[in-house]
Each structure stands twice: as structure tokens, then as C-alpha cells.
Amino acid sequence: MNNLRFYISFILALLLWASVAQALPVIQIDSSAKTPKSQALINEQPVLQLAEVPEAKQKAIKKQPPSKVKLLSSNELNVLLMEKLLVAEIAGQRGRLTTAVRYYVEAAELSQDPAIAERAARIAVYARETKKALQAARLWVALSPLNLDARQVLSALLVKSGKMDEALIHFEAVIADGDQDEQKGYLLITSLLSKEHDKKAALIIMEKLVAKRQNNVNAHYAYSHLALLVGEYKKAEAAIQKALKLKPDWVQAHILMVNILSRQGKEKESLDHLSNLVADHSSDHALRLFYARKLVDSKRLTEAREEFSKLIDTDDEDAKADAFYALGLLSLQLNDKDDAENYFKKLIELDKRADEANYYLGQMAEQQRENDRAIEYYGQVKYGSHTIDAQIRIAVLIAKTGKVEQARQSLHSIDSKTSDVSLQVFLAEGEILRNSQQFQKAFDLYTESLAELPDNVELLYARALTAEKINLLDVTIQDLQEIIERQPNNVQALNALGYTLVDRTDRIDEGVKLVERAYKLNTNDPAITDSMGWAYYRQGRHEDALRLLRKAFSLNKDAEIAAHLGEVMWVIGDQDGAKEIWDEALRETPKHKLLLDVINRLTND
């Protein structure tokens, strides 16, 4: 037997470290994994021919139980085993996973070797060959009954196959293992059961485990966790209360209770429970951070800021950094820009979350129209989720200085590794061209980008608005209609198409209906309210128009809204009121073309 072990180990080592074996990934149990769709899977014929082992001999082997096969009794059997392994690995390399699985399972049964059984099980899982995976996993457990990995793989497959009672046997073994952290064992089972489609069956299995362990705090905790995951909130709450009776000071269990209460909509009760917990564990920085974040989620920003402030003097630099970052964001939300700037600069001093701090400092400088300072901050953003946006903002700010081509070159230097990044770059470059009145170039850019990202709604919308600027109304209407066909409740597209029909065509009634749909979806958007008012004006409904345009102007002192409101007021005879509205808008945007055109047209008639 020792010789056989050496022989099999040699084969496995050869296969696993050879280039053919490297073609197969390390397999993890994941019910959501997808089998690669390879043309090679269509042809499931063996990729190699087996050695000339007599057919009668092979049939005899297959009829005998694996334990009865004497593998070293014949060189032919050893050759057969080696060739099964080679066939399996090369088939896997060529994408013929069904063939690989079949030969690996046969090799596992022939060899009775747990290493081969493990590989057969994992590859079968990867190939979504559930029946074969179960066969191999059962063999793996039989050969290595103390191997928890084997039992976990088999348990997952049994749960996936709906064989809950059989899975329960192996769950019991996982929990009973003395070498593993008990809580981790329970949470592993919770994770596996939470993926089961039949949630009631999953809970029943966990109930059977817990029923034998009424005094086990980890059992009740795991059941509560599973009940929360599958949406049985009352059962989750009852179970965690049992756990807390057994271990009243267990912070982790209290946090689970907070989440259960929150999931049930009991926000006040949840926060009160958490507040008491923080008071009892005032030195637990992670707990205070959790409490502060929950306060933010509940829009209790002032209280959240107080909690985060209590962490500033801690010796835990990570907790301190988290506090400074949260305080910076909260100060921004509370419009306390001086404090926000100080907190973000503290992060840079600590060299913690510096990329995020520089990004927000750049945003603040940009809002204050300190473009050079904004560019400097954005330029310090080297890593993280804000990197691409920071590079794009630099380009946009460069364009505002009139250096449009330099800005475009800056955008072109961004490494567009994904379609999302490509989209951001296209939209930014189009915005730069539109802002510089290069509408034809912007239109051409959007058209080219749609060839790369076909039917992208954002690009279609941008091209539609740009086409209107160069009088390609047929393209504008076509693109917006296409968006609405795909997304009937797209508010921006409904508003834009309705406004275009009302303002630029004689299809006024059709346009009014579209704008009304947009307005019903969002009654407090100033742009949509303005469109609704202007649509009614074009229908001759002056009083309705005046009411809505006044509302729009109260929401946003935009020059275009001022132009529309002033025109309606002028037409109904309130010329002085119209001039007041126009003057107010001109103080903010003295060179707004539409506003100036309206004033000149009406006052010079």
C-alpha cells in the first residue's frame, strides 16, 4: 500500500505542477459559479485512447467494489490509473469538463485515494456536474472522515440537491469537531443554508441542530443569523434573546439584535439598544463607530458627529482615521466647510485615506471656483475608487481655462480598462466640447462612442441634446423615443422629448402629454416644472403656466426659467414684473444667450 501511495502521489505531483494542470483553477464551492461555455464541451469524446488493457479485465474491475480492487496486483491496472488521470487533466485543459470529470471520478474510485477524490469533487463542482460531484465528495468523506473540508464540500452539495437530512449528518460532524472554533462551524453551516432556495427547509435543518443544544449560545446565535438572512425576523429576534440570556454581555449578539430590530423597522428601539450598549462598553472603538454610522443612516447627523468626535483622541490610528473621514463627510453634509477641510487635512497628515481626503478637498475647491487649487488636490488622488473621477475633473477644469485640446488629451491619457471608465471619459469629453460650443464635434464624438457602446442610454441622451443644438431634430426625437421605449419612466427623456416637441415643433399637444408624465413622476424638479409651465404657455394656458413657472423659479433662480417666466408675465401685461425677474437673473448670468434673446425680442417689438 505504501508503494501505491508513493506511485499515486508521484502522478498527482506530476499532474498538478505540470502546465496541463495549471489550466484548471482552484475550485471553491459556489452555487452561483457558471460553467465556461466552450465549444469543446460539445464534443465529449475521450481526448486520449486508454492503454490496451484487456476489455474483460476492465469489465471485471468495474464490477468489483473499489475496496476489493488490488491495484498493485497488475501493471496493467497501474497504467490504467495513470492514463485516466492524464485523460482527465488534458480534457480539462481543452475545456472538455464533462470528460475530465468522468475520468477523474473513475480514477478516484479505482485508486481509493482521497487526494484524487478531492480533485474529482472540486472539478465536478466547477463543471456543475452535481451528480458526479456528490459521488466524488461522498467518496472523499469515506476516505477521509475527519477532513472537515471534505464534509463541507459534501454538505454544500447535499443542500444544493435538497438532501437536507443527509446534510444534517455532516453538519453534526462539523460542529462536533474539537479542532475547529465552534462558532465558525455554526456560521459555516448558516452560510451554506442561507443559499438554499427552500428557506423553510433550511430553517428546519438548523432547528434540528439547535434542538439538541438548548444551552449552547453559539447554536442560538447561528439560528438567529440564519433566520435574519432568510427574512424570518420574529424567529431571529426570539433566538438572539435566548443567546443573550445565556451570555448577556456578548457584544456581537447585541449587534445582531440591533440589526434584527432595524430590519423590522424598529429604528428607535434599535438605536436605543445600541446607545445603551455603547454606554456599557465605552472603550470599544469599533462599537462606537458602528453606532455613529447607524446614526448617520437614521439622518441623525448632529448626534453622529458627536459620536465620531469621541474617537479623535483614541490611540487606535485606524479608528481615528475613520472618525476624521466620517466627520469630514458629515461636515460637508451640514455645510460646515471649514471643519470639513480641517478634518480632511488631518487625514492627509496621518497618511490615512489620503486619496479620499484629497478628492473631497478638490471638490470643495472646485465649488469655491478655486480651480488651480482643485487641480492640485485632484492630482494627489493616485489610488482608489475616486481616481478616475479625479482625472476627469482635472480635464474639465483645464477646459474651463480655454485649453480644450489639452483637456481632451488629458482625457485620452486615462487608462480605460472597463466599459464604465470608457463611458465616463466619453461623457466628459462630450461635456467639454458642448461647453465650448463645439456642438458638431460633440455630436460626432457621441456617435462614435455609441459604435463602441451600442445603445447606451446616457450616450443616446447626450447625443439627443447635442443634436438639437445643431438643428438635427429628427435625431433628437429618434434618440429620445428610443430611450423611452426601453425605459418608459425615464424622467429626463420624457421631459426632454416633451419640451422639444412643445418648443421646436407644432406637435404641442403630444409634447404636453409627455411633459405631464415626467411631472407626475417628479413634481419638485425645477427643470421639469419649468417645462410643464412652458408647455402650458404654448397651449395658451397662461394662468397655469404662470403658476408653474413661479414655482420653478422659486426652486432654482436659473436664467432659462427666468426667461420663460418673464415672457409669460410680459405677455399677460406685467412688464414691470417681468423686468424684475430678468434683472435678478442677469445679475447672476449677465451673458446668458437665451435670456438676452428673449429680452431683446420682447422689448424691441
Steps between C-alpha positions, in 0.01 A plus 500: 500500500787736574634441150159583358488823703839600367398414147175698514666795673763505228234505230304775674808711559593463136152595387432779745825682438519440128371759256197293413381509859543875522221541249245410768427755775484434871139409548287647778146392584280770351145426394499809281810401299442461128650227287708650218315476172760338281450348161717215624221394736290401199739219416521277806703219340817395687797713403740205538469129444554277806777246506427163356370351824297190418130587479400207717741620767348850496147363532604284790650799677184705460283222643705474820461746790796744502620366833540152345719614213864411558665785312852368526409153384555593137711752310206532264287647781769752587519609137123526490498730803776723366332536164163586658674781688675625187177488299322695773762775520545544125123498447471774759769701325310473173172610658336157488390511860243219479773266377742624766245443775411150381862383487594663830209335680597165346861556611386584852293182528779292351775642722301553823729799553351802685713752308359377170148490644538861615613618158218306333244662732630854455521477121152347484366791708670747264348321202155502669492121474308468827436125483866421435606756760287326761645164402856628535431697819341198669808296410727778630317500836508120517876503442565798734221502759684750721562750219270798560558638149362178360191516719445867418515435125265204533263696725480783249420258220237321709332830588506606137345166404229530765634204701465681831484199734821358360664844523398512866722199575803684369404827669500307827854383423614856424363625833642204694854557373712598797778662296276769347361815659140404581354834398674482162351155445150628567548805279629280219179298521298825509674619184429174317135485605435865414566415133225237499196599291261328741541736796258309723693177446825679584356629828364156587849350464647768726216447748594130518858595581396752764238271659778280640696801626256720693778622728745575221529875437669452161214280380237763581716774347544303176126428479421869555748598231348254251145611583602861435660406167186320379264774622348328806548800728280390791680166522833681474408731788380215721819299439738788573314574821569139607868549415515820707341328798785248487767766441364847594819694431570360152547811282478309172159362597379847599605633159304222332200601712541861382503387137191282552309791658612733221392252231153496657478879477544547877760774454452676836507174694805392302693823568398507868630144541825597329536819705477302824751249367750778415456649846586163656804450270633853464852386413385284208594723205359268234166497680488879521580524128214261430265712713607823330444350155155381605421856608607622156272242337214637712582860391590596858810679374569727797496206742714299261757777489516501882568126505769521234661792688546275805739285296739777403720461809525122482838330462351274233615675183263310274201594716624858512533510122149359456373769738676784315369373168142468625519843666621651175207355307251594771632856510453521123140382536441753777659770279780558750775530241774632728470200731479265204823640358677464835392139544611400150836671552540304825463180300777611264722574801431150634563354154169315533234503226699783340367430150142541616589811702672663201203420280251673729735794551513527121122499483478775761758714319315449172170609657675814623629555144860466613583292196881495535473377858240243394733368228779471756286296738357281225852433380584341837232233456709204390301194606151393592148543369531876444810485278326503162255772602786713631681470165181591316442804722855619425423486128169686544675773702775532240230547235348785703824693447442475126753221442249265344742288300732459799199391705402245236855363488489467879184292468652286227791414733263335750534122493147387406524143622124448521193611309391703804820705489467541122148630551613754761774624266266528201243695701764732646654572159156566356423739787825686433416537130144612571611755758741645244213521245660235277171323452580326171816347647306393807230344282763309299667382821172367641426322173846337497471401866161339434676276249721381786222492762189429291165623629642648820221717642727770642678543168170500310365769729814714466492465121131591493560825687800580282312425176241761597777761517593439134136476386500124448156473657425168334802346679400665829147364478612156383759456777262617774221277371738205503588569864131523597420175319762327714434695819140629498549686829828669411414846636781685323416352160126565543568859598754562223285350224187676623677835523656457155162425341338794681775752433634400158210335313126535447440172691415700812219284640711186463787675677275617785397140572861389522596784734194426715624141538840628612344752738284235667815297563687796652297805599786679676761501228546865389594409141194276455275757670637762261425273202146443628443873535643574157292220344180651645606843370541355151147360533372846596432406864668812641379479862609137536829590335561795733430291813744225402772735376489695827539169685794402279673836555454469878676163482784622281587857388614363165533743208297282262216474752520878544475545122184286485338655807578852383354433156172373643477798735576738213234345276225523766587867559731496802801658329645647822485163671669339200785753509556434871530126434738557209716744695531254787617228262737730312683587819606132521543422130537828305596327173234225485408481130140375530415758766650785298322382184162497677554846649606645165212336311230620738629844588578594141164398354 
